[in-house]
């Protein structure tokens, strides 16, 4: 067998492996930031190593390792098909029951995750990273007033209908970068105060692949400011 034939065969094999990859779309909320995105921001160092400062982010890494943050855009189920309750178990909503990477640390019930400060009833621009671009629908839910951050998130903790839904929103920037993202204006739910979780489901329309994410927010009159990134503190159970 000639060298040319060997090279061609190897190239074909590599192409087949790449094309058969099951996780070929990726993304996560940037505003309000998901737990994985903000913990990645919190832990990334100039050397590229992941060294979280926020105690909740550090606890997540201690439980599941740094691989989850190197892949902060991959909280997904390839077989999701938009399914929620009855598919993802209670207590695993923030990890999406993911099976490719270990995101279980992001299901930890804590009150010290990085948080985005918002105003109830206001309209803000949501941003969702497009590490890979695909058509689909984004649905955002809010936790009920009875939810507590010290209890693992269950489906019964979420309002039954999304407060915002958008299909195929516009985007800017390049895929495979932090800057590339979808964007749209969303009206936040009224009558909310204190800490909550905004739970977002991105359901692709060209495959069953579905993304799940938790964004910790506090309704205190804020306008999208983020705290808890790059800050050390006392660990919370």
C-alpha positions, -999 to 999 in steps of 0.1 A, spaced: 0 0 0 14 34 -10 19 63 14 -7 82 -6 -33 55 -2 -26 53 36 -29 91 40 -62 91 21 -76 63 42 -66 80 74 -82 113 63 -114 95 55 -114 79 89 -108 112 107 -136 128 87 -160 100 96 -152 103 133 -158 141 132 -190 139 113 -204 112 136 -199 133 167 -232 133 186 -226 167 202 -223 190 172 -242 220 186 -233 239 218 -243 269 237 -253 284 271 -269 315 285 -245 344 289 -271 370 300 -284 361 325 -253 338 328 -257 301 334 -239 285 363 -214 268 340 -207 300 320 -202 322 351 -181 296 369 -159 293 338 -155 330 339 -148 328 376 -122 301 374 -103 307 341 -67 319 347 -42 336 324 -26 302 319 -58 286 308 -61 265 340 -95 263 359 -91 275 395 -125 287 408 -126 314 434 -163 314 440 -171 288 467 -200 273 448 -180 270 416 -151 254 436 -176 229 451 -189 220 416 -154 214 404 -145 194 435 -175 171 427 -173 167 390 -139 180 379 -127 208 356 -138 191 324 -173 205 329 -160 241 328 -138 235 298 -171 224 282 -194 250 298 -214 252 266 -223 215 265 -250 209 291 -271 188 267 -289 156 260 -287 144 224 -319 125 229 -337 153 247 -363 162 220 -374 191 243 -384 168 271 -384 181 306 -403 166 336 -403 128 335 -371 129 314 -346 148 335 -349 136 371 -357 161 400 -325 173 415 -306 171 381 -322 200 363 -291 222 362 -269 194 349 -297 184 324 -290 148 334 -261 151 310 -242 119 303 -213 130 281 -196 153 307 -201 153 345 -221 185 353 -235 170 385 -217 196 407 -239 223 392 -270 207 408 -257 215 443 -282 234 464 -264 265 475 -270 302 479 -236 314 468 -235 308 431 -226 338 409 -258 358 405 -272 383 380 -291 413 394 -324 421 377 -356 441 380 -389 423 381 -411 432 351 -383 449 332 -373 441 296 -337 431 291 -317 416 263 -310 379 267 -278 366 252 -272 329 245 -238 317 233 -237 299 199 -206 277 201 -224 260 172 -253 275 154 -286 257 148 -323 266 144 -345 261 174 -366 275 202 -355 289 235 -379 287 264 -373 304 298 -390 295 331 -388 311 365 -389 295 399 -420 298 421 -419 321 451 -419 289 473 -385 278 459 -355 278 482 -319 280 470 -309 255 497 -331 228 481 -321 209 450 -342 222 421 -372 201 411 -397 205 383 -424 214 408 -403 244 417 -407 260 383 -437 280 371 -456 257 346 -454 280 316 -424 299 302 -423 336 308 -404 340 275 -401 319 243 -384 328 210 -377 308 179 -347 314 156 -336 347 171 -309 368 154 -272 363 163 -239 381 160 -203 370 161 -185 338 151 -194 303 162 -169 286 185 -161 318 203 -173 334 235 -184 365 216 -208 347 192 -243 347 205 -280 348 199 -299 378 213 -335 389 219 -355 411 242 -373 394 270 -398 408 295 -390 394 330 -418 381 351 -435 406 374 -440 404 411 -407 386 418 -382 395 445 -352 380 460 -332 350 446 -346 328 418 -334 306 390 -342 313 354 -343 278 337 -337 278 300 -343 250 275 -329 253 240 -346 227 217 -331 223 183 -356 220 154 -332 200 132 -324 172 157 -334 159 191 -305 176 208 -317 198 237 -298 221 261 -307 228 297 -293 255 320 -298 272 354 -291 310 357 -291 323 393 -307 357 395 -318 381 422 -346 406 417 -333 436 436 -337 465 411 -306 455 391 -299 459 354 -279 428 346 -249 433 370 -231 401 380 -216 394 414 -198 364 427 -174 360 399 -138 363 409 -148 365 446 -139 342 474 -161 336 504 -173 312 530 -187 279 516 -225 273 519 -241 239 522 
